[in-house]
C-alpha cells in the first residue's frame, strides 16, 4: 500500500488523485484511516481538503466558462484591477478555508455580479466589498439573509401570513427571529436565527436594536424589513447567480 500512497507535497500526485472516480477516492481515504501507520492517517484530512477544494475550483471554472459563453459576464473581466482583487480574495479564501455549499454559492454569485456584462465600475467596487463581508459569514447566515430578502420582497411563507392575519410585519426582534425561522423552514425553532443575529448587526447587514429605551425589544425599522441599504444590495448580489 505504501507505494500507492499519495505524495501531498507533489502537486502532480495530488492532481492525479483528484481525477480518480469518487469511489476510488473514498476507498483510498478509508484505507489510510484503517492503516496502522500514524503518518498515513495524518494525510487523510489533507486529502479530504484537497478533494473538496479541487471540486470547488472545478465548479467555479466551469461556471465561469458557461457564463462567458452565454454572454452574461465580460470577456475581459480580468482587465479591471478591482475584479482581479475580487478574484484574488475568493481564491485566497478557498485556499485558507473550506466553505459550505451555501456560503460558496453566495460568494460565487457576488463575484459573477461584479464581472457581469452590465456591471459598471461602481458595481465592481461593491462586489469587492461584498465578497470581503461574505468571508465573515457562515452558510447559515446567508440563508438568514436570503429569508429576510424574500420577506422584504413580499415572497412570504403562507404560515407567516396566517399568523399576521393581515396585520403589518411587526418591528420586534423576537417576531423577526420567529418569522425568519419559519421562512427558512425551521418552524418555531428561532434560536438558530438568534445565534447569528449579533454578527449580522455588526457587519451592518441588518439594523440594530432601537436606540430609544422604550423600544429596546424592537429593531430600527428599515424599508426592507430590517435589511439595511448595504444588506439589501448585498443580498441582491448574493442571489443574482444562484
Secondary structure in CASP SS format (residue, H / E / C, confidence):
PFRMAT SS
TARGET T0000
AUTHOR 0000-0000-0000
METHOD secondary structure of the structure
MODEL  1
X C 1.00
X H 1.00
X H 1.00
X H 1.00
X C 1.00
X C 1.00
X C 1.00
X C 1.00
X C 1.00
X C 1.00
X H 1.00
X H 1.00
X H 1.00
X H 1.00
X H 1.00
X H 1.00
X H 1.00
X H 1.00
X C 1.00
X C 1.00
X C 1.00
X H 1.00
X H 1.00
X H 1.00
X H 1.00
X H 1.00
X H 1.00
X H 1.00
X H 1.00
X H 1.00
X H 1.00
X H 1.00
X H 1.00
X H 1.00
X C 1.00
X C 1.00
X C 1.00
X H 1.00
X H 1.00
X H 1.00
X H 1.00
X H 1.00
X H 1.00
X H 1.00
X H 1.00
X H 1.00
X H 1.00
X H 1.00
X H 1.00
X H 1.00
X H 1.00
X H 1.00
X H 1.00
X H 1.00
X H 1.00
X H 1.00
X H 1.00
X H 1.00
X H 1.00
X H 1.00
X H 1.00
X H 1.00
X H 1.00
X H 1.00
X H 1.00
X H 1.00
X H 1.00
X H 1.00
X H 1.00
X C 1.00
X C 1.00
X C 1.00
X E 1.00
X C 1.00
X C 1.00
X C 1.00
X H 1.00
X H 1.00
X H 1.00
X C 1.00
X H 1.00
X H 1.00
X H 1.00
X H 1.00
X H 1.00
X H 1.00
X H 1.00
X H 1.00
X H 1.00
X H 1.00
X H 1.00
X H 1.00
X H 1.00
X H 1.00
X H 1.00
X H 1.00
X C 1.00
X C 1.00
X C 1.00
X C 1.00
X H 1.00
X H 1.00
X H 1.00
X H 1.00
X H 1.00
X H 1.00
X H 1.00
X H 1.00
X H 1.00
X H 1.00
X H 1.00
X H 1.00
X H 1.00
X H 1.00
X C 1.00
X E 1.00
X C 1.00
X C 1.00
X C 1.00
X C 1.00
X H 1.00
X H 1.00
X H 1.00
X H 1.00
X H 1.00
X H 1.00
X H 1.00
X H 1.00
X H 1.00
X H 1.00
X H 1.00
X H 1.00
X H 1.00
X H 1.00
X C 1.00
X C 1.00
X C 1.00
X C 1.00
X H 1.00
X H 1.00
X H 1.00
X H 1.00
X H 1.00
X H 1.00
X H 1.00
X H 1.00
X H 1.00
X H 1.00
X H 1.00
X H 1.00
X H 1.00
X H 1.00
X C 1.00
X C 1.00
X C 1.00
X C 1.00
X C 1.00
X H 1.00
X H 1.00
X H 1.00
X H 1.00
X H 1.00
X H 1.00
X H 1.00
X C 1.00
X C 1.00
X C 1.00
X C 1.00
X C 1.00
X C 1.00
X C 1.00
X E 1.00
X H 1.00
X H 1.00
X H 1.00
X H 1.00
X H 1.00
X H 1.00
X H 1.00
X H 1.00
X H 1.00
X H 1.00
X H 1.00
X H 1.00
X C 1.00
X C 1.00
X C 1.00
X C 1.00
X C 1.00
X C 1.00
X H 1.00
X H 1.00
X H 1.00
X H 1.00
X H 1.00
X H 1.00
X H 1.00
X H 1.00
X H 1.00
X H 1.00
X H 1.00
X H 1.00
X C 1.00
X C 1.00
X C 1.00
X E 1.00
X C 1.00
X C 1.00
X E 1.00
X C 1.00
X C 1.00
X C 1.00
X H 1.00
X H 1.00
X H 1.00
X C 1.00
X C 1.00
X E 1.00
X E 1.00
X C 1.00
X C 1.00
X C 1.00
X C 1.00
X E 1.00
X C 1.00
X C 1.00
X E 1.00
X C 1.00
X H 1.00
X H 1.00
X H 1.00
X H 1.00
X H 1.00
X H 1.00
X H 1.00
X H 1.00
X H 1.00
X H 1.00
X H 1.00
X C 1.00
X C 1.00
X C 1.00
END
